Amino acid sequence: MPASYSAKELTGRVITHLAAKGSKSERQAVFLETADKSSYLLRRRGGNPFFDPILQKLVGKTIHCKGILTEHTYIISDWSEVKG
């Protein structure tokens, strides 16, 4: 794992907003927004980086997840919904 990557557990609300504005990759993407208002582009390990129907089903929910945090992307390998 490169030095700039780190294993992290995070909890936050799954939201969508515009990613890569102005580029050929511009799209509505799935993000994890944490309690401190940090926002990370959310990807599922092995999932499609541009549209992942499994992550789309999590939009609007609060989740706790484990994964690898890169500079701007959080690649999750495991998650669970946080109730109430």
N, CA, C and O atoms as a Maestro MAE file, in Angstrom:
{
 s_m_m2io_version
 :::
 2.0.0
}

f_m_ct {
 s_m_title
 :::
 protein
 m_atom[336] {
  # First column is atom index #
  i_m_mmod_type
  r_m_x_coord
  r_m_y_coord
  r_m_z_coord
  i_m_residue_number
  s_m_chain_name
  s_m_pdb_residue_name
  s_m_pdb_atom_name
  i_m_atomic_number
  :::
  1 25 0.858 -1.171 0.000 1 A "MET " " N  " 7
  2 3 0.000 0.000 0.000 1 A "MET " " CA " 6
  3 2 0.906 1.236 0.000 1 A "MET " " C  " 6
  4 15 1.776 1.351 0.863 1 A "MET " " O  " 8
  5 25 0.720 2.165 -0.952 2 A "PRO " " N  " 7
  6 3 1.551 3.370 -0.989 2 A "PRO " " CA " 6
  7 2 1.443 4.155 0.317 2 A "PRO " " C  " 6
  8 15 0.436 4.066 1.020 2 A "PRO " " O  " 8
  9 25 2.468 4.913 0.633 3 A "ALA " " N  " 7
  10 3 2.527 5.649 1.893 3 A "ALA " " CA " 6
  11 2 1.366 6.631 2.045 3 A "ALA " " C  " 6
  12 15 0.935 6.901 3.166 3 A "ALA " " O  " 8
  13 25 0.854 7.170 0.936 4 A "SER " " N  " 7
  14 3 -0.218 8.163 1.031 4 A "SER " " CA " 6
  15 2 -1.590 7.504 1.230 4 A "SER " " C  " 6
  16 15 -2.589 8.203 1.400 4 A "SER " " O  " 8
  17 25 -1.644 6.186 1.211 5 A "TYR " " N  " 7
  18 3 -2.898 5.473 1.434 5 A "TYR " " CA " 6
  19 2 -2.921 4.961 2.873 5 A "TYR " " C  " 6
  20 15 -1.883 4.593 3.421 5 A "TYR " " O  " 8
  21 25 -4.097 4.940 3.477 6 A "SER " " N  " 7
  22 3 -4.171 4.425 4.836 6 A "SER " " CA " 6
  23 2 -5.479 3.693 5.065 6 A "SER " " C  " 6
  24 15 -6.524 4.076 4.540 6 A "SER " " O  " 8
  25 25 -5.403 2.630 5.862 7 A "ALA " " N  " 7
  26 3 -6.605 1.888 6.238 7 A "ALA " " CA " 6
  27 2 -7.365 2.727 7.251 7 A "ALA " " C  " 6
  28 15 -6.783 3.217 8.219 7 A "ALA " " O  " 8
  29 25 -8.665 2.893 7.032 8 A "LYS " " N  " 7
  30 3 -9.486 3.730 7.915 8 A "LYS " " CA " 6
  31 2 -10.852 3.114 8.099 8 A "LYS " " C  " 6
  32 15 -11.361 2.406 7.230 8 A "LYS " " O  " 8
  33 25 -11.438 3.399 9.257 9 A "GLU " " N  " 7
  34 3 -12.851 3.125 9.497 9 A "GLU " " CA " 6
  35 2 -13.518 4.480 9.636 9 A "GLU " " C  " 6
  36 15 -13.087 5.311 10.435 9 A "GLU " " O  " 8
  37 25 -14.571 4.703 8.859 10 A "LEU " " N  " 7
  38 3 -15.279 5.974 8.888 10 A "LEU " " CA " 6
  39 2 -16.776 5.731 8.985 10 A "LEU " " C  " 6
  40 15 -17.283 4.693 8.562 10 A "LEU " " O  " 8
  41 25 -17.464 6.698 9.545 11 A "THR " " N  " 7
  42 3 -18.924 6.690 9.594 11 A "THR " " CA " 6
  43 2 -19.397 7.986 8.971 11 A "THR " " C  " 6
  44 15 -18.840 9.051 9.239 11 A "THR " " O  " 8
  45 25 -20.426 7.899 8.140 12 A "GLY " " N  " 7
  46 3 -20.955 9.102 7.530 12 A "GLY " " CA " 6
  47 2 -22.199 8.821 6.720 12 A "GLY " " C  " 6
  48 15 -22.653 7.682 6.609 12 A "GLY " " O  " 8
  49 25 -22.741 9.892 6.154 13 A "ARG " " N  " 7
  50 3 -23.947 9.820 5.342 13 A "ARG " " CA " 6
  51 2 -23.544 9.704 3.877 13 A "ARG " " C  " 6
  52 15 -22.651 10.415 3.415 13 A "ARG " " O  " 8
  53 25 -24.196 8.817 3.157 14 A "VAL " " N  " 7
  54 3 -23.912 8.614 1.742 14 A "VAL " " CA " 6
  55 2 -24.753 9.615 0.945 14 A "VAL " " C  " 6
  56 15 -25.977 9.652 1.066 14 A "VAL " " O  " 8
  57 25 -24.076 10.416 0.137 15 A "ILE " " N  " 7
  58 3 -24.727 11.466 -0.652 15 A "ILE " " CA " 6
  59 2 -24.247 11.388 -2.099 15 A "ILE " " C  " 6
  60 15 -23.313 10.650 -2.411 15 A "ILE " " O  " 8
  61 25 -24.887 12.149 -2.971 16 A "THR " " N  " 7
  62 3 -24.385 12.288 -4.340 16 A "THR " " CA " 6
  63 2 -24.185 13.769 -4.632 16 A "THR " " C  " 6
  64 15 -24.942 14.621 -4.169 16 A "THR " " O  " 8
  65 25 -23.165 14.046 -5.398 17 A "HIS " " N  " 7
  66 3 -22.968 15.379 -5.966 17 A "HIS " " CA " 6
  67 2 -21.997 15.276 -7.128 17 A "HIS " " C  " 6
  68 15 -21.438 14.214 -7.398 17 A "HIS " " O  " 8
  69 25 -21.807 16.388 -7.807 18 A "LEU " " N  " 7
  70 3 -21.009 16.411 -9.021 18 A "LEU " " CA " 6
  71 2 -19.536 16.141 -8.712 18 A "LEU " " C  " 6
  72 15 -18.968 16.715 -7.782 18 A "LEU " " O  " 8
  73 25 -18.939 15.269 -9.495 19 A "ALA " " N  " 7
  74 3 -17.513 14.954 -9.368 19 A "ALA " " CA " 6
  75 2 -16.816 15.250 -10.680 19 A "ALA " " C  " 6
  76 15 -17.422 15.161 -11.748 19 A "ALA " " O  " 8
  77 25 -15.550 15.601 -10.602 20 A "ALA " " N  " 7
  78 3 -14.695 15.845 -11.776 20 A "ALA " " CA " 6
  79 2 -15.292 16.901 -12.706 20 A "ALA " " C  " 6
  80 15 -15.276 16.752 -13.928 20 A "ALA " " O  " 8
  81 25 -15.819 17.968 -12.107 21 A "LYS " " N  " 7
  82 3 -16.482 19.019 -12.883 21 A "LYS " " CA " 6
  83 2 -15.557 19.565 -13.971 21 A "LYS " " C  " 6
  84 15 -14.391 19.873 -13.724 21 A "LYS " " O  " 8
  85 25 -16.107 19.675 -15.171 22 A "GLY " " N  " 7
  86 3 -15.377 20.232 -16.295 22 A "GLY " " CA " 6
  87 2 -14.507 19.244 -17.049 22 A "GLY " " C  " 6
  88 15 -13.907 19.601 -18.063 22 A "GLY " " O  " 8
  89 25 -14.427 18.000 -16.571 23 A "SER " " N  " 7
  90 3 -13.607 17.005 -17.257 23 A "SER " " CA " 6
  91 2 -14.497 16.037 -18.031 23 A "SER " " C  " 6
  92 15 -15.722 16.074 -17.914 23 A "SER " " O  " 8
  93 25 -13.872 15.179 -18.813 24 A "LYS " " N  " 7
  94 3 -14.639 14.153 -19.526 24 A "LYS " " CA " 6
  95 2 -15.271 13.161 -18.557 24 A "LYS " " C  " 6
  96 15 -16.208 12.448 -18.917 24 A "LYS " " O  " 8
  97 25 -14.762 13.114 -17.328 25 A "SER " " N  " 7
  98 3 -15.292 12.194 -16.317 25 A "SER " " CA " 6
  99 2 -16.357 12.831 -15.424 25 A "SER " " C  " 6
  100 15 -16.773 12.226 -14.436 25 A "SER " " O  " 8
  101 25 -16.804 14.051 -15.762 26 A "GLU " " N  " 7
  102 3 -17.808 14.726 -14.940 26 A "GLU " " CA " 6
  103 2 -19.053 13.852 -14.824 26 A "GLU " " C  " 6
  104 15 -19.549 13.311 -15.812 26 A "GLU " " O  " 8
  105 25 -19.552 13.728 -13.573 27 A "ARG " " N  " 7
  106 3 -20.711 12.874 -13.337 27 A "ARG " " CA " 6
  107 2 -21.253 13.119 -11.939 27 A "ARG " " C  " 6
  108 15 -20.581 13.708 -11.092 27 A "ARG " " O  " 8
  109 25 -22.478 12.660 -11.708 28 A "GLN " " N  " 7
  110 3 -23.015 12.609 -10.363 28 A "GLN " " CA " 6
  111 2 -22.407 11.367 -9.723 28 A "GLN " " C  " 6
  112 15 -22.574 10.258 -10.231 28 A "GLN " " O  " 8
  113 25 -21.713 11.549 -8.628 29 A "ALA " " N  " 7
  114 3 -21.009 10.437 -7.996 29 A "ALA " " CA " 6
  115 2 -21.455 10.292 -6.546 29 A "ALA " " C  " 6
  116 15 -22.068 11.191 -5.972 29 A "ALA " " O  " 8
  117 25 -21.134 9.148 -5.976 30 A "VAL " " N  " 7
  118 3 -21.489 8.829 -4.597 30 A "VAL " " CA " 6
  119 2 -20.323 9.234 -3.691 30 A "VAL " " C  " 6
  120 15 -19.164 8.922 -3.968 30 A "VAL " " O  " 8
  121 25 -20.657 9.936 -2.603 31 A "PHE " " N  " 7
  122 3 -19.664 10.406 -1.641 31 A "PHE " " CA " 6
  123 2 -20.068 9.988 -0.234 31 A "PHE " " C  " 6
  124 15 -21.242 9.742 0.042 31 A "PHE " " O  " 8
  125 25 -19.085 9.913 0.643 32 A "LEU " " N  " 7
  126 3 -19.332 9.720 2.069 32 A "LEU " " CA " 6
  127 2 -19.017 11.051 2.741 32 A "LEU " " C  " 6
  128 15 -17.898 11.555 2.648 32 A "LEU " " O  " 8
  129 25 -20.021 11.618 3.424 33 A "GLU " " N  " 7
  130 3 -19.824 12.868 4.153 33 A "GLU " " CA " 6
  131 2 -19.826 12.559 5.642 33 A "GLU " " C  " 6
  132 15 -20.810 12.049 6.177 33 A "GLU " " O  " 8
  133 25 -18.713 12.874 6.310 34 A "THR " " N  " 7
  134 3 -18.561 12.556 7.728 34 A "THR " " CA " 6
  135 2 -19.101 13.691 8.600 34 A "THR " " C  " 6
  136 15 -19.440 14.762 8.096 34 A "THR " " O  " 8
  137 25 -19.177 13.453 9.889 35 A "ALA " " N  " 7
  138 3 -19.728 14.433 10.835 35 A "ALA " " CA " 6
  139 2 -18.956 15.749 10.812 35 A "ALA " " C  " 6
  140 15 -19.534 16.804 11.071 35 A "ALA " " O  " 8
  141 25 -17.651 15.702 10.504 36 A "ASP " " N  " 7
  142 3 -16.860 16.938 10.458 36 A "ASP " " CA " 6
  143 2 -16.926 17.616 9.080 36 A "ASP " " C  " 6
  144 15 -16.146 18.522 8.786 36 A "ASP " " O  " 8
  145 25 -17.872 17.160 8.240 37 A "LYS " " N  " 7
  146 3 -18.133 17.709 6.904 37 A "LYS " " CA " 6
  147 2 -17.045 17.388 5.882 37 A "LYS " " C  " 6
  148 15 -17.007 17.992 4.810 37 A "LYS " " O  " 8
  149 25 -16.157 16.441 6.204 38 A "SER " " N  " 7
  150 3 -15.221 15.944 5.194 38 A "SER " " CA " 6
  151 2 -16.027 15.117 4.207 38 A "SER " " C  " 6
  152 15 -16.990 14.454 4.591 38 A "SER " " O  " 8
  153 25 -15.642 15.152 2.944 39 A "SER " " N  " 7
  154 3 -16.372 14.424 1.915 39 A "SER " " CA " 6
  155 2 -15.378 13.641 1.066 39 A "SER " " C  " 6
  156 15 -14.387 14.188 0.582 39 A "SER " " O  " 8
  157 25 -15.660 12.357 0.895 40 A "TYR " " N  " 7
  158 3 -14.768 11.479 0.135 40 A "TYR " " CA " 6
  159 2 -15.545 10.772 -0.961 40 A "TYR " " C  " 6
  160 15 -16.624 10.233 -0.716 40 A "TYR " " O  " 8
  161 25 -15.002 10.774 -2.162 41 A "LEU " " N  " 7
  162 3 -15.573 10.001 -3.256 41 A "LEU " " CA " 6
  163 2 -15.568 8.543 -2.813 41 A "LEU " " C  " 6
  164 15 -14.540 8.015 -2.390 41 A "LEU " " O  " 8
  165 25 -16.719 7.906 -2.912 42 A "LEU " " N  " 7
  166 3 -16.878 6.553 -2.386 42 A "LEU " " CA " 6
  167 2 -16.821 5.543 -3.517 42 A "LEU " " C  " 6
  168 15 -17.518 5.676 -4.524 42 A "LEU " " O  " 8
  169 25 -15.989 4.539 -3.341 43 A "ARG " " N  " 7
  170 3 -15.906 3.417 -4.279 43 A "ARG " " CA " 6
  171 2 -15.937 2.139 -3.498 43 A "ARG " " C  " 6
  172 15 -15.520 2.081 -2.342 43 A "ARG " " O  " 8
  173 25 -16.434 1.121 -4.142 44 A "ARG " " N  " 7
  174 3 -16.455 -0.209 -3.555 44 A "ARG " " CA " 6
  175 2 -15.345 -1.012 -4.210 44 A "ARG " " C  " 6
  176 15 -15.213 -1.020 -5.434 44 A "ARG " " O  " 8
  177 25 -14.544 -1.687 -3.389 45 A "ARG " " N  " 7
  178 3 -13.453 -2.489 -3.957 45 A "ARG " " CA " 6
  179 2 -14.040 -3.473 -4.952 45 A "ARG " " C  " 6
  180 15 -14.923 -4.258 -4.606 45 A "ARG " " O  " 8
  181 25 -13.560 -3.438 -6.176 46 A "GLY " " N  " 7
  182 3 -14.051 -4.320 -7.231 46 A "GLY " " CA " 6
  183 2 -15.268 -3.776 -7.964 46 A "GLY " " C  " 6
  184 15 -15.724 -4.379 -8.935 46 A "GLY " " O  " 8
  185 25 -15.803 -2.639 -7.510 47 A "GLY " " N  " 7
  186 3 -16.989 -2.052 -8.138 47 A "GLY " " CA " 6
  187 2 -16.616 -1.126 -9.287 47 A "GLY " " C  " 6
  188 15 -15.462 -0.721 -9.424 47 A "GLY " " O  " 8
  189 25 -17.589 -0.803 -10.094 48 A "ASN " " N  " 7
  190 3 -17.384 0.110 -11.205 48 A "ASN " " CA " 6
  191 2 -17.097 1.509 -10.647 48 A "ASN " " C  " 6
  192 15 -17.873 2.006 -9.830 48 A "ASN " " O  " 8
  193 25 -16.003 2.154 -11.066 49 A "PRO " " N  " 7
  194 3 -15.666 3.466 -10.509 49 A "PRO " " CA " 6
  195 2 -16.591 4.594 -10.968 49 A "PRO " " C  " 6
  196 15 -16.611 5.656 -10.346 49 A "PRO " " O  " 8
  197 25 -17.349 4.390 -12.031 50 A "PHE " " N  " 7
  198 3 -18.211 5.455 -12.542 50 A "PHE " " CA " 6
  199 2 -19.671 5.292 -12.151 50 A "PHE " " C  " 6
  200 15 -20.365 6.291 -11.963 50 A "PHE " " O  " 8
  201 25 -20.150 4.080 -12.026 51 A "PHE " " N  " 7
  202 3 -21.525 3.857 -11.573 51 A "PHE " " CA " 6
  203 2 -21.604 2.483 -10.929 51 A "PHE " " C  " 6
  204 15 -21.401 1.460 -11.584 51 A "PHE " " O  " 8
  205 25 -21.899 2.474 -9.637 52 A "ASP " " N  " 7
  206 3 -21.995 1.225 -8.885 52 A "ASP " " CA " 6
  207 2 -23.401 1.146 -8.287 52 A "ASP " " C  " 6
  208 15 -23.706 1.876 -7.344 52 A "ASP " " O  " 8
  209 25 -24.260 0.274 -8.816 53 A "PRO " " N  " 7
  210 3 -25.637 0.193 -8.330 53 A "PRO " " CA " 6
  211 2 -25.740 -0.170 -6.848 53 A "PRO " " C  " 6
  212 15 -26.712 0.199 -6.189 53 A "PRO " " O  " 8
  213 25 -24.763 -0.879 -6.326 54 A "ILE " " N  " 7
  214 3 -24.793 -1.225 -4.901 54 A "ILE " " CA " 6
  215 2 -24.588 0.027 -4.050 54 A "ILE " " C  " 6
  216 15 -25.272 0.212 -3.043 54 A "ILE " " O  " 8
  217 25 -23.648 0.887 -4.450 55 A "LEU " " N  " 7
  218 3 -23.457 2.139 -3.710 55 A "LEU " " CA " 6
  219 2 -24.649 3.074 -3.889 55 A "LEU " " C  " 6
  220 15 -25.005 3.808 -2.967 55 A "LEU " " O  " 8
  221 25 -25.265 3.052 -5.064 56 A "GLN " " N  " 7
  222 3 -26.435 3.904 -5.295 56 A "GLN " " CA " 6
  223 2 -27.551 3.593 -4.301 56 A "GLN " " C  " 6
  224 15 -28.280 4.494 -3.887 56 A "GLN " " O  " 8
  225 25 -27.687 2.331 -3.918 57 A "LYS " " N  " 7
  226 3 -28.733 1.930 -2.968 57 A "LYS " " CA " 6
  227 2 -28.461 2.459 -1.560 57 A "LYS " " C  " 6
  228 15 -29.364 2.481 -0.724 57 A "LYS " " O  " 8
  229 25 -27.233 2.881 -1.292 58 A "LEU " " N  " 7
  230 3 -26.874 3.399 0.029 58 A "LEU " " CA " 6
  231 2 -27.117 4.904 0.168 58 A "LEU " " C  " 6
  232 15 -27.047 5.436 1.275 58 A "LEU " " O  " 8
  233 25 -27.400 5.592 -0.935 59 A "VAL " " N  " 7
  234 3 -27.594 7.046 -0.895 59 A "VAL " " CA " 6
  235 2 -28.713 7.390 0.087 59 A "VAL " " C  " 6
  236 15 -29.797 6.809 0.056 59 A "VAL " " O  " 8
  237 25 -28.412 8.356 0.960 60 A "GLY " " N  " 7
  238 3 -29.369 8.789 1.968 60 A "GLY " " CA " 6
  239 2 -29.231 8.057 3.291 60 A "GLY " " C  " 6
  240 15 -29.860 8.435 4.279 60 A "GLY " " O  " 8
  241 25 -28.415 7.016 3.320 61 A "LYS " " N  " 7
  242 3 -28.240 6.230 4.546 61 A "LYS " " CA " 6
  243 2 -26.937 6.625 5.238 61 A "LYS " " C  " 6
  244 15 -26.019 7.156 4.613 61 A "LYS " " O  " 8
  245 25 -26.878 6.359 6.527 62 A "THR " " N  " 7
  246 3 -25.639 6.523 7.283 62 A "THR " " CA " 6
  247 2 -25.014 5.150 7.417 62 A "THR " " C  " 6
  248 15 -25.670 4.185 7.807 62 A "THR " " O  " 8
  249 25 -23.727 5.079 7.085 63 A "ILE " " N  " 7
  250 3 -23.027 3.797 7.141 63 A "ILE " " CA " 6
  251 2 -21.726 3.930 7.933 63 A "ILE " " C  " 6
  252 15 -21.152 5.012 8.053 63 A "ILE " " O  " 8
  253 25 -21.288 2.805 8.461 64 A "HIS " " N  " 7
  254 3 -19.962 2.676 9.064 64 A "HIS " " CA " 6
  255 2 -19.204 1.746 8.128 64 A "HIS " " C  " 6
  256 15 -19.686 0.659 7.808 64 A "HIS " " O  " 8
  257 25 -18.021 2.165 7.686 65 A "CYS " " N  " 7
  258 3 -17.310 1.336 6.719 65 A "CYS " " CA " 6
  259 2 -15.822 1.248 7.012 65 A "CYS " " C  " 6
  260 15 -15.237 2.071 7.717 65 A "CYS " " O  " 8
  261 25 -15.246 0.208 6.434 66 A "LYS " " N  " 7
  262 3 -13.809 -0.039 6.517 66 A "LYS " " CA " 6
  263 2 -13.271 0.006 5.101 66 A "LYS " " C  " 6
  264 15 -13.896 -0.500 4.169 66 A "LYS " " O  " 8
  265 25 -12.108 0.614 4.950 67 A "GLY " " N  " 7
  266 3 -11.535 0.665 3.622 67 A "GLY " " CA " 6
  267 2 -10.193 1.365 3.602 67 A "GLY " " C  " 6
  268 15 -9.551 1.563 4.634 67 A "GLY " " O  " 8
  269 25 -9.793 1.732 2.410 68 A "ILE " " N  " 7
  270 3 -8.517 2.399 2.172 68 A "ILE " " CA " 6
  271 2 -8.814 3.820 1.705 68 A "ILE " " C  " 6
  272 15 -9.562 4.030 0.750 68 A "ILE " " O  " 8
  273 25 -8.219 4.787 2.390 69 A "LEU " " N  " 7
  274 3 -8.393 6.189 2.043 69 A "LEU " " CA " 6
  275 2 -7.196 6.655 1.233 69 A "LEU " " C  " 6
  276 15 -6.055 6.615 1.696 69 A "LEU " " O  " 8
  277 25 -7.481 7.102 0.004 70 A "THR " " N  " 7
  278 3 -6.432 7.702 -0.823 70 A "THR " " CA " 6
  279 2 -6.570 9.212 -0.651 70 A "THR " " C  " 6
  280 15 -7.212 9.659 0.300 70 A "THR " " O  " 8
  281 25 -5.998 9.994 -1.527 71 A "GLU " " N  " 7
  282 3 -6.085 11.451 -1.379 71 A "GLU " " CA " 6
  283 2 -7.532 11.945 -1.377 71 A "GLU " " C  " 6
  284 15 -7.903 12.765 -0.537 71 A "GLU " " O  " 8
  285 25 -8.342 11.458 -2.301 72 A "HIS " " N  " 7
  286 3 -9.711 11.957 -2.424 72 A "HIS " " CA " 6
  287 2 -10.758 10.856 -2.479 72 A "HIS " " C  " 6
  288 15 -11.953 11.146 -2.522 72 A "HIS " " O  " 8
  289 25 -10.336 9.610 -2.480 73 A "THR " " N  " 7
  290 3 -11.259 8.495 -2.667 73 A "THR " " CA " 6
  291 2 -11.170 7.543 -1.479 73 A "THR " " C  " 6
  292 15 -10.090 7.248 -0.968 73 A "THR " " O  " 8
  293 25 -12.333 7.078 -1.062 74 A "TYR " " N  " 7
  294 3 -12.409 6.087 0.011 74 A "TYR " " CA " 6
  295 2 -12.916 4.799 -0.625 74 A "TYR " " C  " 6
  296 15 -14.075 4.715 -1.030 74 A "TYR " " O  " 8
  297 25 -12.047 3.798 -0.711 75 A "ILE " " N  " 7
  298 3 -12.366 2.518 -1.349 75 A "ILE " " CA " 6
  299 2 -12.753 1.551 -0.246 75 A "ILE " " C  " 6
  300 15 -11.906 1.092 0.521 75 A "ILE " " O  " 8
  301 25 -14.048 1.244 -0.174 76 A "ILE " " N  " 7
  302 3 -14.534 0.440 0.944 76 A "ILE " " CA " 6
  303 2 -14.574 -1.045 0.594 76 A "ILE " " C  " 6
  304 15 -14.832 -1.437 -0.544 76 A "ILE " " O  " 8
  305 25 -14.307 -1.852 1.619 77 A "SER " " N  " 7
  306 3 -14.349 -3.302 1.449 77 A "SER " " CA " 6
  307 2 -15.450 -3.918 2.302 77 A "SER " " C  " 6
  308 15 -15.882 -5.043 2.049 77 A "SER " " O  " 8
  309 25 -15.904 -3.180 3.314 78 A "ASP " " N  " 7
  310 3 -16.936 -3.694 4.211 78 A "ASP " " CA " 6
  311 2 -17.698 -2.502 4.778 78 A "ASP " " C  " 6
  312 15 -17.100 -1.462 5.055 78 A "ASP " " O  " 8
  313 25 -19.006 -2.640 4.952 79 A "TRP " " N  " 7
  314 3 -19.825 -1.564 5.513 79 A "TRP " " CA " 6
  315 2 -21.073 -2.135 6.151 79 A "TRP " " C  " 6
  316 15 -21.496 -3.254 5.860 79 A "TRP " " O  " 8
  317 25 -21.652 -1.329 7.033 80 A "SER " " N  " 7
  318 3 -22.933 -1.685 7.626 80 A "SER " " CA " 6
  319 2 -23.716 -0.398 7.833 80 A "SER " " C  " 6
  320 15 -23.150 0.668 8.076 80 A "SER " " O  " 8
  321 25 -25.034 -0.527 7.730 81 A "GLU " " N  " 7
  322 3 -25.894 0.627 7.911 81 A "GLU " " CA " 6
  323 2 -26.005 0.942 9.399 81 A "GLU " " C  " 6
  324 15 -26.146 0.038 10.223 81 A "GLU " " O  " 8
  325 25 -25.940 2.234 9.738 82 A "VAL " " N  " 7
  326 3 -26.100 2.686 11.110 82 A "VAL " " CA " 6
  327 2 -27.576 3.077 11.275 82 A "VAL " " C  " 6
  328 15 -28.071 3.977 10.596 82 A "VAL " " O  " 8
  329 25 -28.247 2.402 12.164 83 A "LYS " " N  " 7
  330 3 -29.680 2.654 12.369 83 A "LYS " " CA " 6
  331 2 -29.888 3.798 13.362 83 A "LYS " " C  " 6
  332 15 -29.134 3.967 14.320 83 A "LYS " " O  " 8
  333 25 -30.947 4.580 13.093 84 A "GLY " " N  " 7
  334 3 -31.455 5.595 13.983 84 A "GLY " " CA " 6
  335 2 -30.541 6.654 14.362 84 A "GLY " " C  " 6
  336 15 -30.915 7.550 15.119 84 A "GLY " " O  " 8
  :::
 }
 m_bond[335] {
  # First column is bond index #
  i_m_from
  i_m_to
  i_m_order
  :::
  1 1 2 1
  2 2 3 1
  3 3 4 2
  4 3 5 1
  5 5 6 1
  6 6 7 1
  7 7 8 2
  8 7 9 1
  9 9 10 1
  10 10 11 1
  11 11 12 2
  12 11 13 1
  13 13 14 1
  14 14 15 1
  15 15 16 2
  16 15 17 1
  17 17 18 1
  18 18 19 1
  19 19 20 2
  20 19 21 1
  21 21 22 1
  22 22 23 1
  23 23 24 2
  24 23 25 1
  25 25 26 1
  26 26 27 1
  27 27 28 2
  28 27 29 1
  29 29 30 1
  30 30 31 1
  31 31 32 2
  32 31 33 1
  33 33 34 1
  34 34 35 1
  35 35 36 2
  36 35 37 1
  37 37 38 1
  38 38 39 1
  39 39 40 2
  40 39 41 1
  41 41 42 1
  42 42 43 1
  43 43 44 2
  44 43 45 1
  45 45 46 1
  46 46 47 1
  47 47 48 2
  48 47 49 1
  49 49 50 1
  50 50 51 1
  51 51 52 2
  52 51 53 1
  53 53 54 1
  54 54 55 1
  55 55 56 2
  56 55 57 1
  57 57 58 1
  58 58 59 1
  59 59 60 2
  60 59 61 1
  61 61 62 1
  62 62 63 1
  63 63 64 2
  64 63 65 1
  65 65 66 1
  66 66 67 1
  67 67 68 2
  68 67 69 1
  69 69 70 1
  70 70 71 1
  71 71 72 2
  72 71 73 1
  73 73 74 1
  74 74 75 1
  75 75 76 2
  76 75 77 1
  77 77 78 1
  78 78 79 1
  79 79 80 2
  80 79 81 1
  81 81 82 1
  82 82 83 1
  83 83 84 2
  84 83 85 1
  85 85 86 1
  86 86 87 1
  87 87 88 2
  88 87 89 1
  89 89 90 1
  90 90 91 1
  91 91 92 2
  92 91 93 1
  93 93 94 1
  94 94 95 1
  95 95 96 2
  96 95 97 1
  97 97 98 1
  98 98 99 1
  99 99 100 2
  100 99 101 1
  101 101 102 1
  102 102 103 1
  103 103 104 2
  104 103 105 1
  105 105 106 1
  106 106 107 1
  107 107 108 2
  108 107 109 1
  109 109 110 1
  110 110 111 1
  111 111 112 2
  112 111 113 1
  113 113 114 1
  114 114 115 1
  115 115 116 2
  116 115 117 1
  117 117 118 1
  118 118 119 1
  119 119 120 2
  120 119 121 1
  121 121 122 1
  122 122 123 1
  123 123 124 2
  124 123 125 1
  125 125 126 1
  126 126 127 1
  127 127 128 2
  128 127 129 1
  129 129 130 1
  130 130 131 1
  131 131 132 2
  132 131 133 1
  133 133 134 1
  134 134 135 1
  135 135 136 2
  136 135 137 1
  137 137 138 1
  138 138 139 1
  139 139 140 2
  140 139 141 1
  141 141 142 1
  142 142 143 1
  143 143 144 2
  144 143 145 1
  145 145 146 1
  146 146 147 1
  147 147 148 2
  148 147 149 1
  149 149 150 1
  150 150 151 1
  151 151 152 2
  152 151 153 1
  153 153 154 1
  154 154 155 1
  155 155 156 2
  156 155 157 1
  157 157 158 1
  158 158 159 1
  159 159 160 2
  160 159 161 1
  161 161 162 1
  162 162 163 1
  163 163 164 2
  164 163 165 1
  165 165 166 1
  166 166 167 1
  167 167 168 2
  168 167 169 1
  169 169 170 1
  170 170 171 1
  171 171 172 2
  172 171 173 1
  173 173 174 1
  174 174 175 1
  175 175 176 2
  176 175 177 1
  177 177 178 1
  178 178 179 1
  179 179 180 2
  180 179 181 1
  181 181 182 1
  182 182 183 1
  183 183 184 2
  184 183 185 1
  185 185 186 1
  186 186 187 1
  187 187 188 2
  188 187 189 1
  189 189 190 1
  190 190 191 1
  191 191 192 2
  192 191 193 1
  193 193 194 1
  194 194 195 1
  195 195 196 2
  196 195 197 1
  197 197 198 1
  198 198 199 1
  199 199 200 2
  200 199 201 1
  201 201 202 1
  202 202 203 1
  203 203 204 2
  204 203 205 1
  205 205 206 1
  206 206 207 1
  207 207 208 2
  208 207 209 1
  209 209 210 1
  210 210 211 1
  211 211 212 2
  212 211 213 1
  213 213 214 1
  214 214 215 1
  215 215 216 2
  216 215 217 1
  217 217 218 1
  218 218 219 1
  219 219 220 2
  220 219 221 1
  221 221 222 1
  222 222 223 1
  223 223 224 2
  224 223 225 1
  225 225 226 1
  226 226 227 1
  227 227 228 2
  228 227 229 1
  229 229 230 1
  230 230 231 1
  231 231 232 2
  232 231 233 1
  233 233 234 1
  234 234 235 1
  235 235 236 2
  236 235 237 1
  237 237 238 1
  238 238 239 1
  239 239 240 2
  240 239 241 1
  241 241 242 1
  242 242 243 1
  243 243 244 2
  244 243 245 1
  245 245 246 1
  246 246 247 1
  247 247 248 2
  248 247 249 1
  249 249 250 1
  250 250 251 1
  251 251 252 2
  252 251 253 1
  253 253 254 1
  254 254 255 1
  255 255 256 2
  256 255 257 1
  257 257 258 1
  258 258 259 1
  259 259 260 2
  260 259 261 1
  261 261 262 1
  262 262 263 1
  263 263 264 2
  264 263 265 1
  265 265 266 1
  266 266 267 1
  267 267 268 2
  268 267 269 1
  269 269 270 1
  270 270 271 1
  271 271 272 2
  272 271 273 1
  273 273 274 1
  274 274 275 1
  275 275 276 2
  276 275 277 1
  277 277 278 1
  278 278 279 1
  279 279 280 2
  280 279 281 1
  281 281 282 1
  282 282 283 1
  283 283 284 2
  284 283 285 1
  285 285 286 1
  286 286 287 1
  287 287 288 2
  288 287 289 1
  289 289 290 1
  290 290 291 1
  291 291 292 2
  292 291 293 1
  293 293 294 1
  294 294 295 1
  295 295 296 2
  296 295 297 1
  297 297 298 1
  298 298 299 1
  299 299 300 2
  300 299 301 1
  301 301 302 1
  302 302 303 1
  303 303 304 2
  304 303 305 1
  305 305 306 1
  306 306 307 1
  307 307 308 2
  308 307 309 1
  309 309 310 1
  310 310 311 1
  311 311 312 2
  312 311 313 1
  313 313 314 1
  314 314 315 1
  315 315 316 2
  316 315 317 1
  317 317 318 1
  318 318 319 1
  319 319 320 2
  320 319 321 1
  321 321 322 1
  322 322 323 1
  323 323 324 2
  324 323 325 1
  325 325 326 1
  326 326 327 1
  327 327 328 2
  328 327 329 1
  329 329 330 1
  330 330 331 1
  331 331 332 2
  332 331 333 1
  333 333 334 1
  334 334 335 1
  335 335 336 2
  :::
 }
}
